[in-house]
């Protein structure tokens, strides 16, 4: 019964606080998001990190080369370096390297 008598007063205090301009007490919400930066496995298998960027082997030499001349097959050996656009994308795909 006594609590019912004080309820209007509690409402008046809140209304007075709003008129004065005091900030309302906001509940503290802690929201932790854990995002693991995973390595893109397809990019990891094809690219290797070097000191100046990334490199990869040239395509077209794994199988089915019986009809090609040696001159053509020599062009398909070795490695190629990444361009600036590819480097930026590979940094996002493989953050842990």
Residue pairs with C-beta under 8 A, 6 or more apart in sequence:
17 24
18 24
37 95
37 96
39 93
39 94
39 95
39 96
39 97
40 93
40 94
43 90
43 93
43 94
44 94
44 97
46 56
46 57
47 54
47 55
47 56
47 82
47 90
47 94
48 54
48 55
48 56
49 94
49 97
50 81
52 81
53 81
53 82
53 87
54 81
54 82
54 86
54 87
54 90
55 79
55 80
55 81
55 82
56 79
56 80
56 82
57 78
57 79
57 80
58 76
58 77
58 78
58 79
58 80
59 76
60 76
61 73
61 76
61 77
65 73
82 90
